[in-house]
């Protein structure tokens, strides 16, 4: 394992467990430690073997922060920015949706007003034709 691989695994393991600032500090600490130990004459491989598994180191660090998953608090500006980017959930998006629904309902009512007399006329014509059939042809045996 190289220094870059060690630091990448450590970063991934720490990413959601502690605040981002602390992740950066820990990565800087371990990078400096590896460099300093290498300057003292140890090989990079020896230093990394002495440190151990980066995931275990990350677990130990996270446990000092209370363990679990860490969620950073967002500022009010970030929260507002996310609200604005959600499209239909903002008031202009809701207004546009309301207008489209209103147009659709008006359209349905207009079609209904045009089709209702035509359907009623067709039903009445069918009823009259049925009665005429029954009167003139229905009683013959």
Helices and strands as residue ranges (DSSP letters): H 3-14, H 20-39, H 44-51, H 54-64, H 76-84, G 87-89, H 91-137
